[in-house]
Amino acid sequence: ASVSKQNVIPSLDLQQTVDQGPCTAITALLQYFLLSTFAWNILYAAHVFFLIRNALNGPPRAFRTIAMT
């Protein structure tokens, strides 16, 4: 079988009506919320990473000098 015969879109799968707007609006909102969720999780993970890293490193090097003055 040739490639052109295998990649034919069935006529039932073609869009028959033009989108009137609600579908596009819902799609845009879903995309926005998905991307904002990923961005929030990346920022949260970075924040937790730096909290744990700073806690394990102990106090800053000059902490005693600053605390004694």
C-alpha positions, -999 to 999 in steps of 0.1 A, spaced: 0 0 0 12 35 -8 17 62 18 -11 83 3 -37 56 8 -27 50 44 -29 87 54 -64 95 42 -86 113 67 -121 97 68 -149 120 58 -166 116 92 -135 131 109 -136 163 90 -150 193 108 -184 201 93 -193 233 112 -172 264 119 -164 271 156 -185 300 169 -161 310 197 -169 292 230 -147 262 221 -118 285 213 -123 305 245 -125 273 267 -94 260 249 -75 292 255 -85 292 292 -74 255 296 -41 262 280 -35 293 302 -43 273 334 -22 244 324 8 266 316 4 286 348 1 254 369 34 242 354 51 276 360 38 277 396 51 242 403 85 250 388 88 281 410 76 261 441 101 233 434 130 258 431 119 276 463 118 243 482 152 233 467 169 265 479 152 262 513 166 227 518 200 236 504 204 267 526 192 247 557 218 220 551 246 244 545 243 260 579 247 296 588 265 321 566 304 323 569 304 357 584 275 350 608 297 348 640 315 380 631 283 399 625 266 384 656 295 394 678 294 430 669 
